[in-house]
Amino acid sequence: TVTISDANGCPASSSIEVRSTVGIVSIDNISSVSVYPNPSRGEFYIEMNSSSNEEYILNVMDVTGKIIYNETIALTKGKNIKPISLATESEGVFFVQLKSKNGATRVIPIATLK
């Protein structure tokens, strides 16, 4: 239950019941993902630490969700570094998406400056 009051002190309450939840499946085999430098000048690196060998889909999307870079990458156990170039794109905010075969996804925002 949430109760709020307006400027005159009059309260209003609302209640909801959650019958099911939607969760985010974590990428268990990747202990960390970082993108650097952030912000960048269009050239950046994605560093992923993996506990096993596995393939992932790597997407870079603009703010509208349009995929501007797509690659299937094979991670090996340990540190993996992938260079990415968005030199031909306009400056702005982009999203790096790493997706496993079971649909687990991790998204990291990155800003590019020209």
Protein Blocks (a to p, Z undefined) as FASTA:
>chain_A
ZZdddfkopacddddddfbdcdddddfklmbdcddddddehiacdddddfbdcddddddd
dfkopafbdcdddddehjddddddfklpccdddddddddfkopacdddddddZZ
